[in-house]
Amino acid sequence: MPKLQLQIIIPEELAGRRLDQALSQLVPEHSRSRIQSWIRAGDVSVNKSTYKQRTEVHNGDIIEINTEINNIDKHQAEAINLTILHEDESLIIINKPAGLIVHPGAGNPNHTLVNALLNFDENLDAIPRAGIIHRLDKDTTGVLVVARTLEAHTSLVDQLQKRDIKRQYQAIVCGQLTSGGSIENKMGRHPKQRIKMAVTNNGKIATTHYRILKKYQHYTHLHVQLETGRTHQIRVHMSHIKHPIVGDPVYGNNKSIRKGVDSSLRDFILNFNRQALHAFSLELTHPESKQEMKFIAELPNDIKSLIDALNSYD
């Protein structure tokens, strides 16, 4: 049975949280129930001592996980086409299409990227969440990395936690921005609409950097770089500064149509039925060779068509 060995240092923002809650934030590729089972089994130590799952952790605490992976999150393989940008013995780099959910969950037990990956490589069944260490929203396209071994998984999770994996996006947002900038605030669950995220007083710090690629009369083409990776982060941040992403059904809604937009362009945007957000670049250190690697996914055809339409009416 494959083993998992991790060493993690508790950051300041998670000080005072329960051990299981902190680990759920630090290793989100593992389910809460799996983490709790490791704690109960004594496979998790804090500063070389065993803790209960409800025990609070402190800034700088050293967490060590030494456990065996059993497949409690068993999923079925499905023949779903994948666009592979790169593969070797350690990694698979995917260009995720719109409409593909990354992880199975309530209401979506099948037809996900996990199911597709298990069909592509049955050995991924031994890796947590089939090797996926980060996610993209269902209707966000672009580059996503998958670990093929537990050693690669450990390395990539560590890089992600240290913010050494660089993720860059392109987005079309509503309104004309005057300059680039950075957004930093706290994000958490929306206080009333639990399926949404929101800027809150008690959430986790989220930082997004953006710069202008091109201005249009009523819209802006942005380059966006994540410093943190909170759920829906770019979508929430763009909406928070009153420039929601075109087509975003949750955080943009009818704000995609600006006053004065040509009727033909209006119709085109009304029929753009997903958020115009694409993860075009991902940079990481290869787990085995230690080589710095960069992967690029071209803009998908629907966003290219949106840009063509904006150029036509600019």
Short mmCIF file of the C-alpha atoms (twelve columns), coordinates in Angstrom:
data_MODEL
# 
_entry.id   MODEL 
# 
loop_
_atom_site.group_PDB 
_atom_site.id 
_atom_site.type_symbol 
_atom_site.label_atom_id 
_atom_site.label_alt_id 
_atom_site.label_comp_id 
_atom_site.label_asym_id 
_atom_site.label_seq_id 
_atom_site.Cartn_x 
_atom_site.Cartn_y 
_atom_site.Cartn_z 
_atom_site.pdbx_PDB_model_num 
ATOM 1   C CA . MET A 1   0.000   0.000  0.000   1 
ATOM 2   C CA . PRO A 2   1.486   3.435  -0.933  1 
ATOM 3   C CA . LYS A 3   2.757   5.695  1.833   1 
ATOM 4   C CA . LEU A 4   2.313   9.435  2.308   1 
ATOM 5   C CA . GLN A 5   4.910   11.486 4.190   1 
ATOM 6   C CA . LEU A 6   4.469   15.235 4.600   1 
ATOM 7   C CA . GLN A 7   5.925   17.945 6.822   1 
ATOM 8   C CA . ILE A 8   3.937   21.187 7.089   1 
ATOM 9   C CA . ILE A 9   4.447   24.348 9.143   1 
ATOM 10  C CA . ILE A 10  1.322   26.069 10.473  1 
ATOM 11  C CA . PRO A 11  1.120   29.622 9.044   1 
ATOM 12  C CA . GLU A 12  0.030   32.588 11.124  1 
ATOM 13  C CA . GLU A 13  -3.432  32.808 9.534   1 
ATOM 14  C CA . LEU A 14  -4.330  29.284 10.732  1 
ATOM 15  C CA . ALA A 15  -3.092  29.745 14.312  1 
ATOM 16  C CA . GLY A 16  -5.850  28.946 16.795  1 
ATOM 17  C CA . ARG A 17  -7.686  26.580 14.441  1 
ATOM 18  C CA . ARG A 18  -8.438  22.954 15.271  1 
ATOM 19  C CA . LEU A 19  -5.845  20.511 13.951  1 
ATOM 20  C CA . ASP A 20  -8.269  18.861 11.521  1 
ATOM 21  C CA . GLN A 21  -9.542  22.236 10.293  1 
ATOM 22  C CA . ALA A 22  -6.021  23.550 9.720   1 
ATOM 23  C CA . LEU A 23  -4.979  20.431 7.817   1 
ATOM 24  C CA . SER A 24  -8.115  20.629 5.677   1 
ATOM 25  C CA . GLN A 25  -6.910  24.060 4.560   1 
ATOM 26  C CA . LEU A 26  -3.285  23.034 4.116   1 
ATOM 27  C CA . VAL A 27  -3.876  19.750 2.276   1 
ATOM 28  C CA . PRO A 28  -7.218  20.325 0.515   1 
ATOM 29  C CA . GLU A 29  -6.527  17.452 -1.877  1 
ATOM 30  C CA . HIS A 30  -7.411  15.120 1.032   1 
ATOM 31  C CA . SER A 31  -10.938 14.901 2.434   1 
ATOM 32  C CA . ARG A 32  -11.705 15.974 6.006   1 
ATOM 33  C CA . SER A 33  -12.794 12.441 6.912   1 
ATOM 34  C CA . ARG A 34  -9.474  11.040 5.669   1 
ATOM 35  C CA . ILE A 35  -7.492  13.614 7.682   1 
ATOM 36  C CA . GLN A 36  -9.506  12.847 10.827  1 
ATOM 37  C CA . SER A 37  -8.874  9.122  10.394  1 
ATOM 38  C CA . TRP A 38  -5.117  9.789  10.224  1 
ATOM 39  C CA . ILE A 39  -5.258  11.862 13.411  1 
ATOM 40  C CA . ARG A 40  -7.225  9.136  15.248  1 
ATOM 41  C CA . ALA A 41  -4.742  6.511  14.090  1 
ATOM 42  C CA . GLY A 42  -1.791  8.519  15.409  1 
ATOM 43  C CA . ASP A 43  -0.375  9.113  11.926  1 
ATOM 44  C CA . VAL A 44  -0.258  12.883 12.502  1 
ATOM 45  C CA . SER A 45  2.131   14.523 14.966  1 
ATOM 46  C CA . VAL A 46  2.457   18.142 16.086  1 
ATOM 47  C CA . ASN A 47  5.963   19.065 17.225  1 
ATOM 48  C CA . LYS A 48  6.629   15.309 17.601  1 
ATOM 49  C CA . SER A 49  3.558   14.827 19.849  1 
ATOM 50  C CA . THR A 50  0.160   13.350 19.017  1 
ATOM 51  C CA . TYR A 51  -2.840  15.679 19.178  1 
ATOM 52  C CA . LYS A 52  -6.564  15.152 19.098  1 
ATOM 53  C CA . GLN A 53  -8.393  16.547 16.070  1 
ATOM 54  C CA . ARG A 54  -10.022 19.308 18.148  1 
ATOM 55  C CA . THR A 55  -6.731  20.509 19.673  1 
ATOM 56  C CA . GLU A 56  -5.746  24.024 18.585  1 
ATOM 57  C CA . VAL A 57  -2.547  24.555 16.622  1 
ATOM 58  C CA . HIS A 58  -0.197  27.540 16.794  1 
ATOM 59  C CA . ASN A 59  1.875   29.613 14.398  1 
ATOM 60  C CA . GLY A 60  5.072   27.724 13.542  1 
ATOM 61  C CA . ASP A 61  3.894   24.310 14.752  1 
ATOM 62  C CA . ILE A 62  5.503   21.526 12.709  1 
ATOM 63  C CA . ILE A 63  2.983   18.988 11.482  1 
ATOM 64  C CA . GLU A 64  4.209   15.599 10.273  1 
ATOM 65  C CA . ILE A 65  2.003   13.136 8.441   1 
ATOM 66  C CA . ASN A 66  3.252   9.574  8.012   1 
ATOM 67  C CA . THR A 67  0.522   7.267  6.831   1 
ATOM 68  C CA . GLU A 68  -0.603  4.707  4.314   1 
ATOM 69  C CA . ILE A 69  -3.012  5.698  1.580   1 
ATOM 70  C CA . ASN A 70  -6.068  3.510  1.308   1 
ATOM 71  C CA . ASN A 71  -8.543  4.233  -1.418  1 
ATOM 72  C CA . ILE A 72  -11.473 5.478  0.647   1 
ATOM 73  C CA . ASP A 73  -12.354 7.922  -2.108  1 
ATOM 74  C CA . LYS A 74  -12.797 5.241  -4.779  1 
ATOM 75  C CA . HIS A 75  -14.123 6.473  -8.122  1 
ATOM 76  C CA . GLN A 76  -14.854 4.834  -11.446 1 
ATOM 77  C CA . ALA A 77  -12.841 5.291  -14.615 1 
ATOM 78  C CA . GLU A 78  -14.718 6.860  -17.531 1 
ATOM 79  C CA . ALA A 79  -13.695 7.258  -21.170 1 
ATOM 80  C CA . ILE A 80  -13.672 11.066 -21.366 1 
ATOM 81  C CA . ASN A 81  -11.406 12.784 -23.886 1 
ATOM 82  C CA . LEU A 82  -8.549  14.805 -22.417 1 
ATOM 83  C CA . THR A 83  -6.225  17.335 -24.022 1 
ATOM 84  C CA . ILE A 84  -2.753  16.470 -22.718 1 
ATOM 85  C CA . LEU A 85  -0.174  19.252 -22.972 1 
ATOM 86  C CA . HIS A 86  2.631   17.221 -21.392 1 
ATOM 87  C CA . GLU A 87  3.166   13.879 -19.686 1 
ATOM 88  C CA . ASP A 88  6.097   12.053 -18.141 1 
ATOM 89  C CA . GLU A 89  6.566   9.557  -15.308 1 
ATOM 90  C CA . SER A 90  5.846   12.222 -12.670 1 
ATOM 91  C CA . LEU A 91  3.350   14.647 -14.219 1 
ATOM 92  C CA . ILE A 92  0.382   15.047 -16.492 1 
ATOM 93  C CA . ILE A 93  -0.480  18.562 -17.659 1 
ATOM 94  C CA . ILE A 94  -4.098  18.964 -18.779 1 
ATOM 95  C CA . ASN A 95  -5.808  21.692 -20.788 1 
ATOM 96  C CA . LYS A 96  -9.201  21.503 -19.090 1 
ATOM 97  C CA . PRO A 97  -12.236 22.320 -21.251 1 
ATOM 98  C CA . ALA A 98  -15.273 24.298 -20.147 1 
ATOM 99  C CA . GLY A 99  -18.044 22.218 -18.621 1 
ATOM 100 C CA . LEU A 100 -15.808 19.592 -17.003 1 
ATOM 101 C CA . ILE A 101 -16.063 19.377 -13.196 1 
ATOM 102 C CA . VAL A 102 -12.720 18.572 -11.569 1 
ATOM 103 C CA . HIS A 103 -13.728 16.487 -8.521  1 
ATOM 104 C CA . PRO A 104 -16.746 14.221 -7.957  1 
ATOM 105 C CA . GLY A 105 -19.080 15.534 -5.299  1 
ATOM 106 C CA . ALA A 106 -22.663 15.679 -4.129  1 
ATOM 107 C CA . GLY A 107 -24.847 15.789 -7.219  1 
ATOM 108 C CA . ASN A 108 -21.879 15.095 -9.511  1 
ATOM 109 C CA . PRO A 109 -20.561 11.621 -8.670  1 
ATOM 110 C CA . ASN A 110 -19.342 10.918 -12.223 1 
ATOM 111 C CA . HIS A 111 -18.321 12.548 -15.537 1 
ATOM 112 C CA . THR A 112 -15.515 14.515 -13.875 1 
ATOM 113 C CA . LEU A 113 -11.808 15.051 -14.516 1 
ATOM 114 C CA . VAL A 114 -11.041 12.478 -11.802 1 
ATOM 115 C CA . ASN A 115 -13.041 9.838  -13.691 1 
ATOM 116 C CA . ALA A 116 -11.285 10.788 -16.941 1 
ATOM 117 C CA . LEU A 117 -7.826  10.576 -15.342 1 
ATOM 118 C CA . LEU A 118 -8.510  7.134  -13.889 1 
ATOM 119 C CA . ASN A 119 -9.363  5.971  -17.402 1 
ATOM 120 C CA . PHE A 120 -6.182  7.571  -18.785 1 
ATOM 121 C CA . ASP A 121 -3.936  6.011  -16.111 1 
ATOM 122 C CA . GLU A 122 -5.379  3.406  -13.736 1 
ATOM 123 C CA . ASN A 123 -2.366  3.801  -11.422 1 
ATOM 124 C CA . LEU A 124 -3.683  7.224  -10.388 1 
ATOM 125 C CA . ASP A 125 -6.139  5.326  -8.196  1 
ATOM 126 C CA . ALA A 126 -3.326  5.075  -5.621  1 
ATOM 127 C CA . ILE A 127 -2.808  8.868  -5.507  1 
ATOM 128 C CA . PRO A 128 -5.104  11.184 -3.477  1 
ATOM 129 C CA . ARG A 129 -7.842  12.607 -5.717  1 
ATOM 130 C CA . ALA A 130 -6.222  10.933 -8.731  1 
ATOM 131 C CA . GLY A 131 -3.219  13.243 -8.415  1 
ATOM 132 C CA . ILE A 132 -5.077  16.558 -8.724  1 
ATOM 133 C CA . ILE A 133 -3.527  19.142 -6.386  1 
ATOM 134 C CA . HIS A 134 -5.507  22.245 -7.398  1 
ATOM 135 C CA . ARG A 135 -8.722  22.879 -9.239  1 
ATOM 136 C CA . LEU A 136 -10.400 25.038 -11.829 1 
ATOM 137 C CA . ASP A 137 -14.093 25.886 -11.729 1 
ATOM 138 C CA . LYS A 138 -16.365 23.839 -13.973 1 
ATOM 139 C CA . ASP A 139 -16.575 26.548 -16.645 1 
ATOM 140 C CA . THR A 140 -13.046 27.893 -16.316 1 
ATOM 141 C CA . THR A 141 -10.666 26.509 -18.927 1 
ATOM 142 C CA . GLY A 142 -6.935  26.002 -18.981 1 
ATOM 143 C CA . VAL A 143 -3.800  24.450 -17.518 1 
ATOM 144 C CA . LEU A 144 -4.009  22.028 -14.611 1 
ATOM 145 C CA . VAL A 145 -1.238  19.800 -13.200 1 
ATOM 146 C CA . VAL A 146 -1.692  16.199 -12.045 1 
ATOM 147 C CA . ALA A 147 0.834   14.183 -10.012 1 
ATOM 148 C CA . ARG A 148 1.460   10.591 -11.122 1 
ATOM 149 C CA . THR A 149 3.400   9.421  -8.038  1 
ATOM 150 C CA . LEU A 150 3.140   10.046 -4.311  1 
ATOM 151 C CA . GLU A 151 6.613   11.629 -4.399  1 
ATOM 152 C CA . ALA A 152 5.496   14.047 -7.130  1 
ATOM 153 C CA . HIS A 153 2.276   14.691 -5.226  1 
ATOM 154 C CA . THR A 154 4.190   15.602 -2.060  1 
ATOM 155 C CA . SER A 155 6.538   17.914 -3.993  1 
ATOM 156 C CA . LEU A 156 3.742   19.712 -5.845  1 
ATOM 157 C CA . VAL A 157 1.610   20.171 -2.721  1 
ATOM 158 C CA . ASP A 158 4.654   21.660 -0.982  1 
ATOM 159 C CA . GLN A 159 5.273   24.020 -3.925  1 
ATOM 160 C CA . LEU A 160 1.638   25.067 -3.911  1 
ATOM 161 C CA . GLN A 161 1.668   25.794 -0.186  1 
ATOM 162 C CA . LYS A 162 4.844   27.857 -0.549  1 
ATOM 163 C CA . ARG A 163 3.246   29.729 -3.489  1 
ATOM 164 C CA . ASP A 164 6.050   28.553 -5.774  1 
ATOM 165 C CA . ILE A 165 3.639   27.374 -8.469  1 
ATOM 166 C CA . LYS A 166 2.834   30.386 -10.647 1 
ATOM 167 C CA . ARG A 167 -0.657  30.448 -12.179 1 
ATOM 168 C CA . GLN A 168 -1.595  33.082 -14.724 1 
ATOM 169 C CA . TYR A 169 -4.981  33.734 -16.281 1 
ATOM 170 C CA . GLN A 170 -6.628  35.849 -18.933 1 
ATOM 171 C CA . ALA A 171 -10.087 37.300 -18.386 1 
ATOM 172 C CA . ILE A 172 -12.520 39.620 -20.125 1 
ATOM 173 C CA . VAL A 173 -14.202 41.850 -17.558 1 
ATOM 174 C CA . CYS A 174 -17.032 44.370 -17.663 1 
ATOM 175 C CA . GLY A 175 -16.191 48.058 -17.784 1 
ATOM 176 C CA . GLN A 176 -13.006 49.859 -18.770 1 
ATOM 177 C CA . LEU A 177 -10.277 49.768 -16.142 1 
ATOM 178 C CA . THR A 178 -7.848  52.673 -16.124 1 
ATOM 179 C CA . SER A 179 -4.825  50.741 -14.824 1 
ATOM 180 C CA . GLY A 180 -3.629  47.466 -13.394 1 
ATOM 181 C CA . GLY A 181 -3.408  46.788 -9.693  1 
ATOM 182 C CA . SER A 182 -3.664  44.310 -6.846  1 
ATOM 183 C CA . ILE A 183 -6.586  43.194 -4.709  1 
ATOM 184 C CA . GLU A 184 -5.986  41.863 -1.199  1 
ATOM 185 C CA . ASN A 185 -8.660  41.151 1.357   1 
ATOM 186 C CA . LYS A 186 -10.243 38.256 3.236   1 
ATOM 187 C CA . MET A 187 -12.512 35.755 1.516   1 
ATOM 188 C CA . GLY A 188 -14.917 33.165 2.889   1 
ATOM 189 C CA . ARG A 189 -18.357 31.679 2.395   1 
ATOM 190 C CA . HIS A 190 -21.114 34.150 1.586   1 
ATOM 191 C CA . PRO A 191 -23.039 34.739 4.843   1 
ATOM 192 C CA . LYS A 192 -26.430 34.086 3.219   1 
ATOM 193 C CA . GLN A 193 -25.797 32.216 -0.045  1 
ATOM 194 C CA . ARG A 194 -23.649 29.254 0.971   1 
ATOM 195 C CA . ILE A 195 -22.845 28.149 -2.578  1 
ATOM 196 C CA . LYS A 196 -21.098 31.489 -3.150  1 
ATOM 197 C CA . MET A 197 -17.872 32.965 -1.853  1 
ATOM 198 C CA . ALA A 198 -17.536 36.591 -0.784  1 
ATOM 199 C CA . VAL A 199 -15.189 39.205 0.637   1 
ATOM 200 C CA . THR A 200 -15.673 38.850 4.407   1 
ATOM 201 C CA . ASN A 201 -14.175 40.102 7.649   1 
ATOM 202 C CA . ASN A 202 -13.363 36.640 8.974   1 
ATOM 203 C CA . GLY A 203 -12.138 34.765 5.909   1 
ATOM 204 C CA . LYS A 204 -8.679  33.870 4.652   1 
ATOM 205 C CA . ILE A 205 -6.363  36.353 2.975   1 
ATOM 206 C CA . ALA A 206 -6.696  36.358 -0.815  1 
ATOM 207 C CA . THR A 207 -4.364  38.266 -3.148  1 
ATOM 208 C CA . THR A 208 -4.876  38.829 -6.878  1 
ATOM 209 C CA . HIS A 209 -2.677  40.880 -9.226  1 
ATOM 210 C CA . TYR A 210 -3.927  42.116 -12.597 1 
ATOM 211 C CA . ARG A 211 -2.731  44.208 -15.519 1 
ATOM 212 C CA . ILE A 212 -4.428  45.454 -18.663 1 
ATOM 213 C CA . LEU A 213 -3.821  43.664 -21.963 1 
ATOM 214 C CA . LYS A 214 -6.301  45.760 -23.946 1 
ATOM 215 C CA . LYS A 215 -9.051  48.277 -23.242 1 
ATOM 216 C CA . TYR A 216 -12.316 48.276 -25.166 1 
ATOM 217 C CA . GLN A 217 -15.084 50.828 -24.976 1 
ATOM 218 C CA . HIS A 218 -17.118 48.892 -22.422 1 
ATOM 219 C CA . TYR A 219 -14.844 45.952 -21.491 1 
ATOM 220 C CA . THR A 220 -11.225 45.168 -20.571 1 
ATOM 221 C CA . HIS A 221 -8.966  42.227 -21.426 1 
ATOM 222 C CA . LEU A 222 -6.874  41.392 -18.338 1 
ATOM 223 C CA . HIS A 223 -3.823  39.354 -17.432 1 
ATOM 224 C CA . VAL A 224 -4.368  38.019 -13.888 1 
ATOM 225 C CA . GLN A 225 -1.914  36.314 -11.542 1 
ATOM 226 C CA . LEU A 226 -2.886  34.538 -8.358  1 
ATOM 227 C CA . GLU A 227 -0.768  34.828 -5.254  1 
ATOM 228 C CA . THR A 228 -3.239  32.746 -3.241  1 
ATOM 229 C CA . GLY A 229 -5.726  30.202 -4.548  1 
ATOM 230 C CA . ARG A 230 -9.077  30.642 -2.816  1 
ATOM 231 C CA . THR A 231 -12.276 29.191 -4.240  1 
ATOM 232 C CA . HIS A 232 -13.668 31.476 -7.006  1 
ATOM 233 C CA . GLN A 233 -10.962 34.010 -6.086  1 
ATOM 234 C CA . ILE A 234 -10.622 35.856 -9.403  1 
ATOM 235 C CA . ARG A 235 -14.366 35.867 -9.987  1 
ATOM 236 C CA . VAL A 236 -15.097 37.253 -6.510  1 
ATOM 237 C CA . HIS A 237 -12.326 39.855 -6.664  1 
ATOM 238 C CA . MET A 238 -13.335 41.171 -10.080 1 
ATOM 239 C CA . SER A 239 -16.949 41.444 -8.966  1 
ATOM 240 C CA . HIS A 240 -15.837 43.129 -5.725  1 
ATOM 241 C CA . ILE A 241 -14.168 45.974 -7.644  1 
ATOM 242 C CA . LYS A 242 -17.290 46.322 -9.844  1 
ATOM 243 C CA . HIS A 243 -15.711 44.709 -12.919 1 
ATOM 244 C CA . PRO A 244 -17.216 41.195 -12.988 1 
ATOM 245 C CA . ILE A 245 -16.049 38.684 -15.567 1 
ATOM 246 C CA . VAL A 246 -18.129 38.595 -18.749 1 
ATOM 247 C CA . GLY A 247 -20.594 35.699 -18.712 1 
ATOM 248 C CA . ASP A 248 -20.155 34.864 -15.016 1 
ATOM 249 C CA . PRO A 249 -23.575 33.491 -13.996 1 
ATOM 250 C CA . VAL A 250 -22.873 33.711 -10.252 1 
ATOM 251 C CA . TYR A 251 -20.867 36.892 -9.680  1 
ATOM 252 C CA . GLY A 252 -21.714 38.853 -12.818 1 
ATOM 253 C CA . ASN A 253 -25.290 38.007 -13.822 1 
ATOM 254 C CA . ASN A 254 -26.793 40.809 -15.992 1 
ATOM 255 C CA . LYS A 255 -23.863 43.160 -15.314 1 
ATOM 256 C CA . SER A 256 -22.171 41.795 -18.451 1 
ATOM 257 C CA . ILE A 257 -24.210 44.164 -20.629 1 
ATOM 258 C CA . ARG A 258 -23.110 47.784 -20.356 1 
ATOM 259 C CA . LYS A 259 -25.116 50.777 -21.472 1 
ATOM 260 C CA . GLY A 260 -24.334 51.876 -25.002 1 
ATOM 261 C CA . VAL A 261 -23.195 48.460 -26.228 1 
ATOM 262 C CA . ASP A 262 -23.997 47.846 -29.914 1 
ATOM 263 C CA . SER A 263 -27.024 45.552 -30.320 1 
ATOM 264 C CA . SER A 264 -25.063 42.870 -32.227 1 
ATOM 265 C CA . LEU A 265 -22.338 42.798 -29.574 1 
ATOM 266 C CA . ARG A 266 -25.038 42.744 -26.911 1 
ATOM 267 C CA . ASP A 267 -26.543 39.608 -28.468 1 
ATOM 268 C CA . PHE A 268 -23.106 37.960 -28.688 1 
ATOM 269 C CA . ILE A 269 -22.363 38.608 -25.017 1 
ATOM 270 C CA . LEU A 270 -25.821 37.482 -23.908 1 
ATOM 271 C CA . ASN A 271 -25.103 34.166 -25.627 1 
ATOM 272 C CA . PHE A 272 -21.669 33.787 -24.013 1 
ATOM 273 C CA . ASN A 273 -22.789 31.292 -21.415 1 
ATOM 274 C CA . ARG A 274 -19.773 30.914 -19.123 1 
ATOM 275 C CA . GLN A 275 -17.258 33.124 -17.341 1 
ATOM 276 C CA . ALA A 276 -14.626 34.408 -19.808 1 
ATOM 277 C CA . LEU A 277 -11.742 33.136 -17.675 1 
ATOM 278 C CA . HIS A 278 -8.845  30.967 -18.870 1 
ATOM 279 C CA . ALA A 279 -5.795  29.634 -17.012 1 
ATOM 280 C CA . PHE A 280 -3.261  30.115 -19.795 1 
ATOM 281 C CA . SER A 281 0.057   29.565 -17.974 1 
ATOM 282 C CA . LEU A 282 1.420   27.409 -15.165 1 
ATOM 283 C CA . GLU A 283 5.030   27.366 -13.901 1 
ATOM 284 C CA . LEU A 284 6.508   24.817 -11.490 1 
ATOM 285 C CA . THR A 285 9.650   22.930 -10.530 1 
ATOM 286 C CA . HIS A 286 9.638   19.378 -11.832 1 
ATOM 287 C CA . PRO A 287 9.483   16.993 -8.834  1 
ATOM 288 C CA . GLU A 288 12.201  14.680 -10.180 1 
ATOM 289 C CA . SER A 289 14.517  16.697 -12.430 1 
ATOM 290 C CA . LYS A 290 14.103  19.948 -10.422 1 
ATOM 291 C CA . GLN A 291 13.943  21.745 -13.765 1 
ATOM 292 C CA . GLU A 292 11.843  24.897 -13.972 1 
ATOM 293 C CA . MET A 293 8.979   24.222 -16.373 1 
ATOM 294 C CA . LYS A 294 6.309   26.409 -17.947 1 
ATOM 295 C CA . PHE A 295 3.161   25.196 -19.684 1 
ATOM 296 C CA . ILE A 296 0.911   27.287 -21.918 1 
ATOM 297 C CA . ALA A 297 -2.662  26.647 -23.059 1 
ATOM 298 C CA . GLU A 298 -3.882  28.847 -25.884 1 
ATOM 299 C CA . LEU A 299 -7.101  30.765 -25.435 1 
ATOM 300 C CA . PRO A 300 -10.107 28.573 -26.281 1 
ATOM 301 C CA . ASN A 301 -12.137 29.355 -29.387 1 
ATOM 302 C CA . ASP A 302 -15.081 30.901 -27.536 1 
ATOM 303 C CA . ILE A 303 -12.890 33.514 -25.800 1 
ATOM 304 C CA . LYS A 304 -11.030 34.162 -29.078 1 
ATOM 305 C CA . SER A 305 -14.412 34.794 -30.714 1 
ATOM 306 C CA . LEU A 306 -15.389 37.132 -27.878 1 
ATOM 307 C CA . ILE A 307 -12.180 39.122 -28.369 1 
ATOM 308 C CA . ASP A 308 -12.819 39.252 -32.144 1 
ATOM 309 C CA . ALA A 309 -16.311 40.584 -31.458 1 
ATOM 310 C CA . LEU A 310 -14.966 43.235 -29.088 1 
ATOM 311 C CA . ASN A 311 -12.382 44.274 -31.669 1 
ATOM 312 C CA . SER A 312 -15.073 44.550 -34.342 1 
ATOM 313 C CA . TYR A 313 -17.137 47.015 -32.312 1 
ATOM 314 C CA . ASP A 314 -14.314 48.921 -30.651 1 
# 
